[in-house]
Amino acid sequence: MTKDMGVKATAAFGLDAKYVMQTYARKPILFVSGKGMRLFDDEGAEYLDFVSGIGAVNLGHSHPAVCEAIARQGKRLTHVSNLYYVEHRAELAEELSGLFDGGTRRVFFSNSGTEANEGAIKLARRFAQDRHPGAFKVVTAERSFHGRTLATLAATGQAAKQERFLPLPEGFSHVPLNDIDALDAALDETVAALLLEVVQGEGGVFPANAGYLSAAEQLCRERGILLMIDEVQTGFFRTGPAFAHQAFGLMPDVVTVAKAMANGLPVGAVIACEEVAEAFMPGDHGSTFGGGPLVCAAARATLRALSDEQCGRNALSAGAYLQARLGELMQGFPLISDVRGAGLMVGCSLTEPVAAEVVGMLLRRGLLVNNIGANIIRFLPPLLCKTAEVDTLCANLEEVLVEVCA
């Protein structure tokens, strides 16, 4: 159970309100430590985490292998810039390439998923300049989320997130997810790339279906359009395979990743096939901090641990169990209208706009989940989640639903 805010939390809350831009409606909790699935606040209260840093802490909090890699590299070298070679960058690029089938991939390192998608958009336009003059547009799906810079916000298919920042850059259009006819009509000679999420995370955990993804790839191949997959939230075994698109046999030209790559440290990447990657020349793109030795050391330790601990296999089994348990609750509570997802990326829709209320009530019981809008609850636990934690979540959720429905 949560407690009233302690002295440290009260002070931090006041300082935040005074000095930090208020772009987040933060919960009044000060977390000071974590281990595995659990977080602890400044008063020692324990919380079971089904948010995992918005899908960034796939190995759970304070994983020993990652912590050791950070400490070891931090004592040696943290930053010198991309003007020079450093340890771990090239090795990490090789290891990321090894997660793909079908040839060598090349990597550009960024600091976040937004920057990775920004880089992918630039790469698509640069690639098209010499091969398809006049093609510059990027098509994405309605409800998609690709970032918060002006270009990635324009790529995002959510008008509510865009309206306060108009006018946005030109060259982006949006089509309904899983509508092949609409996609066919949109992919004309002015389009350089199609950018899709296999599961729309920030859009509400809506999966693309297999037929749509197959048709999308075929259309791109026929028309010389790049197929780009945003794996920022789905990547690194969250849905089972290393990347969500691999479950459908897709061979995208470009993949963007971030979030869980270094188990919570800020690093992202554009991963492209060789032909496309060669479109970038020195000076075309850059990043001061992207691919520094500290985050790359952490990312290499993260990839090893994700593989050694068979996190993808657990994501599939635990995710199936979570969906089954939520499905049982749906049978007893008409308030729940749908349960969907892939692996340990699960969402449920509510018939009434009470998602924030449910999230708040679970928080007071020591469980962290989050809501997307007023009607969707999202579950993104670390990939070490077990059936016992799922049972704890669902037992509390059932009690909360009884209270809300009453």
N, C-alpha and C positions, 0 to 999 in steps of 0.2 A: 504494500500500500504506500502511496505517496504521503509526504508530510508537508506541513507549511514550509515556506521558504526559509532557509537558514540565513545567517548574517552575511555569508559570502554571496549567496544567491541574490539577496536583497540589494547589496552593493553593486553587483554586476548588472542587475536589471536596471538600476538607476543610471549607471554609467552608459549602458547601451542606449537607453532612451535619450540621453543627452548628447552623446558623441558619435553614434553610429547611424548611418542612413537607415531609415525604417522601411526597408524593402521586404522584410519578413515579419509576419505576425507570430513572433516567437512564443513558445510555451514557457511559463515561468518556472523553469528547471535549470539548474546549473550542473551539468555532468562533469565529473572530474576523473573518472576511471572506467575501464570496461574490461571484460574478459569473455571471449566467446560470444554467446548470445545475450550476455547480460551487461547492463550499464549501471553505474552507481553515481548518485548525486552527492553534493557537498555535505549532506547530513547522513550519508550512508544508506539511504533507501535504494532498493534494488528494482530494476526494471527489465522486463523481457523485451528484447528489441526485434520487432518485425518491420523495421524501416531500413536498418543497416546503412545509414548515411545516404538514403535514397538510392539504394542498390550499389553502394560503393565499397562496402566492407564485406565482400563475399566470404572471406576467411574468418569472419568474426573479429571482435575487438582485441587488440594487443596480441596478435598472433606471434608466438615466440620467434619463428624463423624470419618473419618480416622485421620485427623489432631488432633482432640481432643484426640483420643486414643494414638497417638504417644507422644503428649505433656504430657499426664497424666502418661504414663509408663516411659517416659524419665526422669521424676523427681524422680522416685522411684528406678529403676534398669534397666540397659541395658544389662549386660553380666556377667555371672559367669562360663560358660562352661557347657558341657554336663555331667560333673562328678556329678552334683547335679540336683535336681528337681527345676523347676521354675514355676511361674504362666503362664498360657495361653498355654503352649506347649501341654499338654495332652488334654486340652479342645478343642484346635484347631484340634488336631488329631481326636477327637470324632466328631467334626462338619464336617470335611472332609469325614470321614467314612459315616456320615449320608447323604451325597450327592449321595451315591451309593445304588443300590438295591442288595439284595441277600447276606446279612450277614456282619459281622464286617470286616473292613479293618484296617490294621496297617500301620503306616506312619514312614518313615525316613525323617527328615528334612535336606535340603541342603541350599546352598546360591543362586543357579541358576538352570536353566534348563539343562545346560551342565552337571553340577554335579549330577542332578537327573538322567539323562540318564546314566551317568557313574556308579552310584549306581545301577541302574536297570540291567545293563550289568553284574556287579559283582554278583548281587543277582541271576540272571539267571544261571550263571556258578556254583555258590555255590549250588543252588537247584539241578542242574543236577548231581553234583558229586556223590551223594548218590543214586539217583534214575535212572539215565541214564548214567552210566560210558561211557566215550568216546564222550559224547555230550557236545560241548563247543561253537559251532559257533552261530552267530546271523545273521539272514537274515533280510535285510531291502529293501526298494524300491529305484529304481533309481530316482534321483531328490530330494530325501529326505534330510532333514537337522536335525541333532541330537546334534550338538555342535562342539566345537573347541579344546577340549583336544585331545590327540592322539587317544584314544580309540573311542570317539564319532565322531571324524573326520573320522576314519576308518569306522564307522557305517554310516556316511553320504554318500549318493549316488550321489556325485558330484565330478567328477575327477578334475575339475578346482580348487576346494578348497583344494584338497589333494596334488597336484603335487609338491608343494614347500616343502613338509614335509615328503617325502618318505625316508626310508621305514616306513610304518605304521604298527601297531600291526596286527597280523594275527587273523583269526577267524571270518571274516565278508564277506558277499557276498550280492549282490544287484540284484534285479529282476525288470522288468518293472511293474509299478503300473497298476492294473486292468487286469493283464495277469494271469489268474488262472492256465493255463497249466505250465507256467514258475515257478509259485509258487509251484505247486505240485511237479515239478521235483527238486526244490531246497530244499524242506523240507525233508531231509533224516535223517538217524540215527545219524549223527554228529551234528545236529542242536539242540541247547538248547532253543532258543527263536526266535520268529518272532516279530520284532519291526516296527510298522507302524504309520503313521500320517493319520488321517481321512481326513484332508485337508493339503496338503503340502504347508505350509506358505512360508518359505524361498525358496522353489523350484519354486514358481510362482503362488501360489493359485490354485493348481490342486486337486480336490476332488477325493477320492476313491468312486467307485460306490457300491451300496448296495449288488449286487450279489457277487462282489469280497470280500467284508468284511465278508459276511456270509460264503463263501467258505473257507476263510482264517481261520475263527474260527473253522469250522468243521474239517479242515485238522489238525489244532493244537490239537484239542481234540482227534482225532483218533490216533495221533502219539506221544502223551505225550509231546508235545512242548508247552512252555509257550507263550501265546499271550500277548504282551506288546504294549500298545498304548501311543504314545507321544502326550500329550495334552498341551505342554508348551505354544503354541500360541493359540490353539483352546479352552482351558479350561476356566472355570468361566463365562459361559453364552455368550461367543462371538458368537457362532453359533446358539444360542437359548437355548438348554438344558444346564444343568450345565457343561456337558462334551459332546463333539461332538459325541463320540461313542454311547451315549445313544439314539440318534435319530435312530439308526439301531438295537437296542436291543442287542448289544454285551455285553458280560460279560468277560472282559479281566482279566487276572491274575494279571497284573501289569499296573499301569497308572503313568506316570510322568507329573508333573505340575510345574509351576513357574510363571514368568511374572506378571500376573494380580492378583496373590493371595493376595498381600498386597498393591495393587494399586500403585506400583512403587518402593516399598522397596525390597531389595534383599532377596528373600526367594524362595526355591523350595522344592519339595517333591517327594519321591517315595511312592506310595500308592499301597499296595499289599494285596491280600487275605491272610487269616491267615496261611493256609498251606504253601504258598510260603514264607511269611514273617518269619516264624519260622526257615527257613534255615540260616538266619543271627544269629550268636552267638556273645556274647561280644568279642570285638576285631576284628571282621571281617570287620567292616566299621566304619567310624566316620567323624566328622566335628567339628572344633573348634567353629564356629559361628552358625552353623545350628540350627534353632529352638530356638533362643534366645528370651527373654521375650519381647523385643521391637518390633521385626518384627512379632511375634506371636500375640501380642496385636493388631497391625495394621491389620493383616490378619483376625482376628476375626471380627473387625469392618467392614472390606471390605466385608466379606461374608454376614454379616447381611444387609448391605446397598444394595448389589447386589440383595438379595432376597426381601427386603422390597420395593425397587424401581422397581421391576419387570423388571430388565434389560434384562433378556432373552427374554421376550415377545417383548420388544422394539427392541432388536437386530434382531429378525425375521421380524418385520414390516418395520423398517427403512432399513434393509438390502435388503428386497424385493424391496422397493422403489428405493434404490440406483441402484440395478441391472437393474430395469426397465428404469430408466433415462439414465443410461449408454447404455442400449440397444437401446434407441431412438437415441442417438448420433451415435451409430454404424451404424444405418440405413442411416444416413446422411454423414458419414465419412468412406469411405472404408479403411482409415488408421487403424481403429479399426477392428480387425479380430475376436475377441472373448471376451465375458464377462462371468465370472464364479465366484463361491464362495459359501459361506454359511453364513447366518446371516450377521453381520458386518465385514466380512472378504472377500473382493472382489478384484478380479484382472481382468485386461483387457490386452490383447495382441495386439501389433501393428505390422503392416506389414513391417515397416521400423525401423531401430535402432535409434529412436529419443526419447525414454522414458526419458532419463536424461534431454534432452532439454525441454520437456513438463513439467517435474517436476520443473526445474529451472524457467520457465516462470510463473508457478503457484505460486512459492515461492515469486517472485517479486510482485505478486498480493495479497500476504498475505494469501496464502493457503499452508498448509503442506501436501504433499503426498510423497511417495517414489517409486523408481523404483527398480526392480529386474532384473539386467542385462540391456541389451540395448533395449529390446522389450516389457517389462512387467511393468505396473504401478499397484501398490498395494494400497488399501484403507483399513485402520484399525482405524476408528475413535473410540472415547469413546462410550460406549453403551448407553449413554444418547443422542446420535445424533438424531436430528429430521428432518422432511422433509424440513424445512426452510434452515437448514445448507446444506442438500443435494442439494437443488435448487441453493444455492449460489455457491457451488462447480461446479455443472454442467453448470451453466451459464458462469462461468469463463473458464471452460474447453472447452466449445464450442468456445469461442472467441480465446483461445489459439490454438485450432485445426485449425481454419480458418487461423490463421497466419502461423502455421507450414506447412500446406498444400499449402499455397501460395508460 
